């Protein structure tokens, strides 16, 4: 009984997959990946709550359009566009971070850096820890960014000055000396070198940061939110040292604690990077509920709009109200098998109802419209053929609503000769697509 229930649920899904072409499957796969990435990065945030509202407005718009509420649907469409633009403006930082994390060029650079096996030696870690507490004792404010796999160049608001010098306490004190032109910026440590000085970092938009943390701490949080770098902050007023990883701040009490923190984080990140290259079944099935929900949402959206040709050229014309109109069009029968005759009483003309913009309906060449009925593999006898939008070549922007009669009843007979064709409008060639 339980197996029958599971099969009853799985069978429609299998039939749906079997009827999909490769380009539709690729389309659904790409959108599934993007939607899941948006979910895991916006989950529990204000951006996700606004996205849910945007989606709800869009669903109400579809319902009003289906109900024929033209003015209401136009108003909802305008609200949906306005809210979507507002979302893109307010959360451009989060969107930029997602695109940066999904950037294939960045992934390639990470693989190269991983292959080179570059790491910060213990001597350099001890030097950074010693210099940091020396600066704190003199109440010299500073930000030191230690790169790991992610390059920070594209994230810097100002690249500062490239110096590529060895890590030395005297160098760091010179950079962050109050009279130095670089003391207000950050120093970036890359591949056992002080790569840049005087860099301007992106500020975090996290409103939960304590009020005692100033611009330096907000900049350190901002850079670590966008990549896997580590940041060390020295407070000029209080002489305190804090370390930041992934946007999380931790205070440091002595040199040994700071050196241990750096070593542990760099080693853990390196081991995680090596394990990240190995894909197991656990990675495939983890978070399966949001993955299935994302797939169901994509299939639902695809079923609503997958049959329409959407592009920027017909985006704004869709805001116009649509009207309906009827046309009488001829029926063209093709692929009539040999030895089968089309009856004389077969429908020669049907009435179809279309919906679209008034300008399209007014200027459409009705003489180019026709219903194409494929008779391939039909044998002598009674047949019923239901007409649908797939039987008519329509220009973009027009929607097939109905046909009268909706079902063509065909009573095919044997041809009087072995391979003779009847004197009818039937042909054995596939019809050419209409050129509007």
Secondary structure as a PSIPRED ss2 file (coil, helix, strand):
# PSIPRED VFORMAT (PSIPRED V4.0)

   1 X C   1.000  0.000  0.000
   2 X H   0.000  1.000  0.000
   3 X H   0.000  1.000  0.000
   4 X H   0.000  1.000  0.000
   5 X H   0.000  1.000  0.000
   6 X H   0.000  1.000  0.000
   7 X H   0.000  1.000  0.000
   8 X H   0.000  1.000  0.000
   9 X H   0.000  1.000  0.000
  10 X H   0.000  1.000  0.000
  11 X H   0.000  1.000  0.000
  12 X H   0.000  1.000  0.000
  13 X H   0.000  1.000  0.000
  14 X H   0.000  1.000  0.000
  15 X H   0.000  1.000  0.000
  16 X H   0.000  1.000  0.000
  17 X H   0.000  1.000  0.000
  18 X H   0.000  1.000  0.000
  19 X C   1.000  0.000  0.000
  20 X C   1.000  0.000  0.000
  21 X C   1.000  0.000  0.000
  22 X H   0.000  1.000  0.000
  23 X H   0.000  1.000  0.000
  24 X H   0.000  1.000  0.000
  25 X H   0.000  1.000  0.000
  26 X H   0.000  1.000  0.000
  27 X H   0.000  1.000  0.000
  28 X H   0.000  1.000  0.000
  29 X H   0.000  1.000  0.000
  30 X H   0.000  1.000  0.000
  31 X H   0.000  1.000  0.000
  32 X H   0.000  1.000  0.000
  33 X H   0.000  1.000  0.000
  34 X H   0.000  1.000  0.000
  35 X H   0.000  1.000  0.000
  36 X H   0.000  1.000  0.000
  37 X H   0.000  1.000  0.000
  38 X H   0.000  1.000  0.000
  39 X H   0.000  1.000  0.000
  40 X H   0.000  1.000  0.000
  41 X H   0.000  1.000  0.000
  42 X H   0.000  1.000  0.000
  43 X C   1.000  0.000  0.000
  44 X C   1.000  0.000  0.000
  45 X C   1.000  0.000  0.000
  46 X H   0.000  1.000  0.000
  47 X H   0.000  1.000  0.000
  48 X H   0.000  1.000  0.000
  49 X H   0.000  1.000  0.000
  50 X H   0.000  1.000  0.000
  51 X H   0.000  1.000  0.000
  52 X H   0.000  1.000  0.000
  53 X H   0.000  1.000  0.000
  54 X H   0.000  1.000  0.000
  55 X H   0.000  1.000  0.000
  56 X H   0.000  1.000  0.000
  57 X H   0.000  1.000  0.000
  58 X H   0.000  1.000  0.000
  59 X H   0.000  1.000  0.000
  60 X H   0.000  1.000  0.000
  61 X H   0.000  1.000  0.000
  62 X H   0.000  1.000  0.000
  63 X H   0.000  1.000  0.000
  64 X H   0.000  1.000  0.000
  65 X H   0.000  1.000  0.000
  66 X H   0.000  1.000  0.000
  67 X C   1.000  0.000  0.000
  68 X C   1.000  0.000  0.000
  69 X C   1.000  0.000  0.000
  70 X H   0.000  1.000  0.000
  71 X H   0.000  1.000  0.000
  72 X H   0.000  1.000  0.000
  73 X H   0.000  1.000  0.000
  74 X H   0.000  1.000  0.000
  75 X H   0.000  1.000  0.000
  76 X H   0.000  1.000  0.000
  77 X H   0.000  1.000  0.000
  78 X H   0.000  1.000  0.000
  79 X H   0.000  1.000  0.000
  80 X H   0.000  1.000  0.000
  81 X H   0.000  1.000  0.000
  82 X H   0.000  1.000  0.000
  83 X H   0.000  1.000  0.000
  84 X H   0.000  1.000  0.000
  85 X H   0.000  1.000  0.000
  86 X H   0.000  1.000  0.000
  87 X H   0.000  1.000  0.000
  88 X H   0.000  1.000  0.000
  89 X H   0.000  1.000  0.000
  90 X H   0.000  1.000  0.000
  91 X C   1.000  0.000  0.000
  92 X H   0.000  1.000  0.000
  93 X H   0.000  1.000  0.000
  94 X H   0.000  1.000  0.000
  95 X H   0.000  1.000  0.000
  96 X H   0.000  1.000  0.000
  97 X H   0.000  1.000  0.000
  98 X H   0.000  1.000  0.000
  99 X H   0.000  1.000  0.000
 100 X H   0.000  1.000  0.000
 101 X H   0.000  1.000  0.000
 102 X C   1.000  0.000  0.000
 103 X C   1.000  0.000  0.000
 104 X H   0.000  1.000  0.000
 105 X H   0.000  1.000  0.000
 106 X H   0.000  1.000  0.000
 107 X H   0.000  1.000  0.000
 108 X H   0.000  1.000  0.000
 109 X H   0.000  1.000  0.000
 110 X H   0.000  1.000  0.000
 111 X H   0.000  1.000  0.000
 112 X H   0.000  1.000  0.000
 113 X H   0.000  1.000  0.000
 114 X H   0.000  1.000  0.000
 115 X H   0.000  1.000  0.000
 116 X H   0.000  1.000  0.000
 117 X C   1.000  0.000  0.000
 118 X C   1.000  0.000  0.000
 119 X C   1.000  0.000  0.000
 120 X C   1.000  0.000  0.000
 121 X C   1.000  0.000  0.000
 122 X H   0.000  1.000  0.000
 123 X H   0.000  1.000  0.000
 124 X H   0.000  1.000  0.000
 125 X H   0.000  1.000  0.000
 126 X H   0.000  1.000  0.000
 127 X H   0.000  1.000  0.000
 128 X H   0.000  1.000  0.000
 129 X H   0.000  1.000  0.000
 130 X H   0.000  1.000  0.000
 131 X H   0.000  1.000  0.000
 132 X H   0.000  1.000  0.000
 133 X H   0.000  1.000  0.000
 134 X H   0.000  1.000  0.000
 135 X H   0.000  1.000  0.000
 136 X H   0.000  1.000  0.000
 137 X H   0.000  1.000  0.000
 138 X C   1.000  0.000  0.000
 139 X C   1.000  0.000  0.000
 140 X C   1.000  0.000  0.000
 141 X C   1.000  0.000  0.000
 142 X E   0.000  0.000  1.000
 143 X E   0.000  0.000  1.000
 144 X E   0.000  0.000  1.000
 145 X E   0.000  0.000  1.000
 146 X E   0.000  0.000  1.000
 147 X C   1.000  0.000  0.000
 148 X C   1.000  0.000  0.000
 149 X C   1.000  0.000  0.000
 150 X C   1.000  0.000  0.000
 151 X C   1.000  0.000  0.000
 152 X C   1.000  0.000  0.000
 153 X H   0.000  1.000  0.000
 154 X H   0.000  1.000  0.000
 155 X H   0.000  1.000  0.000
 156 X C   1.000  0.000  0.000
 157 X C   1.000  0.000  0.000
 158 X E   0.000  0.000  1.000
 159 X C   1.000  0.000  0.000
 160 X C   1.000  0.000  0.000
 161 X E   0.000  0.000  1.000
 162 X E   0.000  0.000  1.000
 163 X E   0.000  0.000  1.000
 164 X E   0.000  0.000  1.000
 165 X E   0.000  0.000  1.000
 166 X E   0.000  0.000  1.000
 167 X C   1.000  0.000  0.000
 168 X C   1.000  0.000  0.000
 169 X H   0.000  1.000  0.000
 170 X H   0.000  1.000  0.000
 171 X H   0.000  1.000  0.000
 172 X H   0.000  1.000  0.000
 173 X H   0.000  1.000  0.000
 174 X H   0.000  1.000  0.000
 175 X H   0.000  1.000  0.000
 176 X C   1.000  0.000  0.000
 177 X C   1.000  0.000  0.000
 178 X C   1.000  0.000  0.000
 179 X C   1.000  0.000  0.000
 180 X C   1.000  0.000  0.000
 181 X C   1.000  0.000  0.000
 182 X C   1.000  0.000  0.000
 183 X C   1.000  0.000  0.000
 184 X C   1.000  0.000  0.000
 185 X C   1.000  0.000  0.000
 186 X E   0.000  0.000  1.000
 187 X E   0.000  0.000  1.000
 188 X E   0.000  0.000  1.000
 189 X E   0.000  0.000  1.000
 190 X E   0.000  0.000  1.000
 191 X C   1.000  0.000  0.000
 192 X C   1.000  0.000  0.000
 193 X E   0.000  0.000  1.000
 194 X E   0.000  0.000  1.000
 195 X E   0.000  0.000  1.000
 196 X E   0.000  0.000  1.000
 197 X E   0.000  0.000  1.000
 198 X E   0.000  0.000  1.000
 199 X E   0.000  0.000  1.000
 200 X E   0.000  0.000  1.000
 201 X C   1.000  0.000  0.000
 202 X C   1.000  0.000  0.000
 203 X C   1.000  0.000  0.000
 204 X C   1.000  0.000  0.000
 205 X C   1.000  0.000  0.000
 206 X C   1.000  0.000  0.000
 207 X C   1.000  0.000  0.000
 208 X C   1.000  0.000  0.000
 209 X C   1.000  0.000  0.000
 210 X C   1.000  0.000  0.000
 211 X C   1.000  0.000  0.000
 212 X C   1.000  0.000  0.000
 213 X C   1.000  0.000  0.000
 214 X C   1.000  0.000  0.000
 215 X H   0.000  1.000  0.000
 216 X H   0.000  1.000  0.000
 217 X H   0.000  1.000  0.000
 218 X H   0.000  1.000  0.000
 219 X H   0.000  1.000  0.000
 220 X H   0.000  1.000  0.000
 221 X H   0.000  1.000  0.000
 222 X H   0.000  1.000  0.000
 223 X H   0.000  1.000  0.000
 224 X H   0.000  1.000  0.000
 225 X H   0.000  1.000  0.000
 226 X H   0.000  1.000  0.000
 227 X C   1.000  0.000  0.000
 228 X C   1.000  0.000  0.000
 229 X C   1.000  0.000  0.000
 230 X E   0.000  0.000  1.000
 231 X E   0.000  0.000  1.000
 232 X E   0.000  0.000  1.000
 233 X E   0.000  0.000  1.000
 234 X E   0.000  0.000  1.000
 235 X C   1.000  0.000  0.000
 236 X C   1.000  0.000  0.000
 237 X C   1.000  0.000  0.000
 238 X C   1.000  0.000  0.000
 239 X C   1.000  0.000  0.000
 240 X C   1.000  0.000  0.000
 241 X E   0.000  0.000  1.000
 242 X E   0.000  0.000  1.000
 243 X E   0.000  0.000  1.000
 244 X E   0.000  0.000  1.000
 245 X E   0.000  0.000  1.000
 246 X C   1.000  0.000  0.000
 247 X C   1.000  0.000  0.000
 248 X E   0.000  0.000  1.000
 249 X E   0.000  0.000  1.000
 250 X E   0.000  0.000  1.000
 251 X E   0.000  0.000  1.000
 252 X E   0.000  0.000  1.000
 253 X C   1.000  0.000  0.000
 254 X C   1.000  0.000  0.000
 255 X H   0.000  1.000  0.000
 256 X H   0.000  1.000  0.000
 257 X H   0.000  1.000  0.000
 258 X H   0.000  1.000  0.000
 259 X H   0.000  1.000  0.000
 260 X H   0.000  1.000  0.000
 261 X H   0.000  1.000  0.000
 262 X H   0.000  1.000  0.000
 263 X H   0.000  1.000  0.000
 264 X H   0.000  1.000  0.000
 265 X H   0.000  1.000  0.000
 266 X H   0.000  1.000  0.000
 267 X H   0.000  1.000  0.000
 268 X H   0.000  1.000  0.000
 269 X H   0.000  1.000  0.000
 270 X H   0.000  1.000  0.000
 271 X H   0.000  1.000  0.000
 272 X H   0.000  1.000  0.000
 273 X H   0.000  1.000  0.000
 274 X H   0.000  1.000  0.000
 275 X H   0.000  1.000  0.000
 276 X H   0.000  1.000  0.000
 277 X C   1.000  0.000  0.000
 278 X C   1.000  0.000  0.000
 279 X C   1.000  0.000  0.000
 280 X C   1.000  0.000  0.000
 281 X H   0.000  1.000  0.000
 282 X H   0.000  1.000  0.000
 283 X H   0.000  1.000  0.000
 284 X H   0.000  1.000  0.000
 285 X H   0.000  1.000  0.000
 286 X C   1.000  0.000  0.000
 287 X C   1.000  0.000  0.000
 288 X H   0.000  1.000  0.000
 289 X H   0.000  1.000  0.000
 290 X H   0.000  1.000  0.000
 291 X H   0.000  1.000  0.000
 292 X H   0.000  1.000  0.000
 293 X H   0.000  1.000  0.000
 294 X H   0.000  1.000  0.000
 295 X H   0.000  1.000  0.000
 296 X H   0.000  1.000  0.000
 297 X H   0.000  1.000  0.000
 298 X H   0.000  1.000  0.000
 299 X H   0.000  1.000  0.000
 300 X H   0.000  1.000  0.000
 301 X H   0.000  1.000  0.000
 302 X H   0.000  1.000  0.000
 303 X H   0.000  1.000  0.000
 304 X H   0.000  1.000  0.000
 305 X H   0.000  1.000  0.000
 306 X C   1.000  0.000  0.000
 307 X C   1.000  0.000  0.000
 308 X C   1.000  0.000  0.000
 309 X C   1.000  0.000  0.000
 310 X C   1.000  0.000  0.000
 311 X C   1.000  0.000  0.000
 312 X H   0.000  1.000  0.000
 313 X H   0.000  1.000  0.000
 314 X H   0.000  1.000  0.000
 315 X C   1.000  0.000  0.000
 316 X H   0.000  1.000  0.000
 317 X H   0.000  1.000  0.000
 318 X H   0.000  1.000  0.000
 319 X H   0.000  1.000  0.000
 320 X C   1.000  0.000  0.000
 321 X C   1.000  0.000  0.000
 322 X C   1.000  0.000  0.000
 323 X E   0.000  0.000  1.000
 324 X E   0.000  0.000  1.000
 325 X E   0.000  0.000  1.000
 326 X E   0.000  0.000  1.000
 327 X E   0.000  0.000  1.000
 328 X E   0.000  0.000  1.000
 329 X E   0.000  0.000  1.000
 330 X E   0.000  0.000  1.000
 331 X E   0.000  0.000  1.000
 332 X E   0.000  0.000  1.000
 333 X E   0.000  0.000  1.000
 334 X E   0.000  0.000  1.000
 335 X C   1.000  0.000  0.000
 336 X C   1.000  0.000  0.000
 337 X C   1.000  0.000  0.000
 338 X C   1.000  0.000  0.000
 339 X C   1.000  0.000  0.000
 340 X E   0.000  0.000  1.000
 341 X E   0.000  0.000  1.000
 342 X C   1.000  0.000  0.000
 343 X C   1.000  0.000  0.000
 344 X C   1.000  0.000  0.000
 345 X C   1.000  0.000  0.000
 346 X C   1.000  0.000  0.000
 347 X C   1.000  0.000  0.000
 348 X C   1.000  0.000  0.000
 349 X E   0.000  0.000  1.000
 350 X E   0.000  0.000  1.000
 351 X E   0.000  0.000  1.000
 352 X E   0.000  0.000  1.000
 353 X E   0.000  0.000  1.000
 354 X E   0.000  0.000  1.000
 355 X E   0.000  0.000  1.000
 356 X E   0.000  0.000  1.000
 357 X C   1.000  0.000  0.000
 358 X H   0.000  1.000  0.000
 359 X H   0.000  1.000  0.000
 360 X H   0.000  1.000  0.000
 361 X H   0.000  1.000  0.000
 362 X H   0.000  1.000  0.000
 363 X H   0.000  1.000  0.000
 364 X C   1.000  0.000  0.000
 365 X C   1.000  0.000  0.000
 366 X H   0.000  1.000  0.000
 367 X H   0.000  1.000  0.000
 368 X H   0.000  1.000  0.000
 369 X C   1.000  0.000  0.000
 370 X E   0.000  0.000  1.000
 371 X E   0.000  0.000  1.000
 372 X E   0.000  0.000  1.000
 373 X E   0.000  0.000  1.000
 374 X E   0.000  0.000  1.000
 375 X C   1.000  0.000  0.000
 376 X C   1.000  0.000  0.000
 377 X C   1.000  0.000  0.000
 378 X C   1.000  0.000  0.000
 379 X C   1.000  0.000  0.000
 380 X C   1.000  0.000  0.000
 381 X E   0.000  0.000  1.000
 382 X E   0.000  0.000  1.000
 383 X E   0.000  0.000  1.000
 384 X E   0.000  0.000  1.000
 385 X E   0.000  0.000  1.000
 386 X E   0.000  0.000  1.000
 387 X C   1.000  0.000  0.000
 388 X C   1.000  0.000  0.000
 389 X H   0.000  1.000  0.000
 390 X H   0.000  1.000  0.000
 391 X H   0.000  1.000  0.000
 392 X E   0.000  0.000  1.000
 393 X C   1.000  0.000  0.000
 394 X C   1.000  0.000  0.000
 395 X C   1.000  0.000  0.000
 396 X C   1.000  0.000  0.000
 397 X C   1.000  0.000  0.000
 398 X C   1.000  0.000  0.000
 399 X E   0.000  0.000  1.000
 400 X E   0.000  0.000  1.000
 401 X E   0.000  0.000  1.000
 402 X E   0.000  0.000  1.000
 403 X E   0.000  0.000  1.000
 404 X E   0.000  0.000  1.000
 405 X C   1.000  0.000  0.000
 406 X C   1.000  0.000  0.000
 407 X E   0.000  0.000  1.000
 408 X E   0.000  0.000  1.000
 409 X E   0.000  0.000  1.000
 410 X E   0.000  0.000  1.000
 411 X E   0.000  0.000  1.000
 412 X E   0.000  0.000  1.000
 413 X E   0.000  0.000  1.000
 414 X E   0.000  0.000  1.000
 415 X C   1.000  0.000  0.000
 416 X C   1.000  0.000  0.000
 417 X C   1.000  0.000  0.000
 418 X C   1.000  0.000  0.000
 419 X C   1.000  0.000  0.000
 420 X C   1.000  0.000  0.000
 421 X C   1.000  0.000  0.000
 422 X C   1.000  0.000  0.000
 423 X C   1.000  0.000  0.000
 424 X C   1.000  0.000  0.000
 425 X C   1.000  0.000  0.000
 426 X C   1.000  0.000  0.000
 427 X E   0.000  0.000  1.000
 428 X C   1.000  0.000  0.000
 429 X C   1.000  0.000  0.000
 430 X C   1.000  0.000  0.000
 431 X C   1.000  0.000  0.000
 432 X C   1.000  0.000  0.000
 433 X C   1.000  0.000  0.000
 434 X C   1.000  0.000  0.000
 435 X C   1.000  0.000  0.000
 436 X C   1.000  0.000  0.000
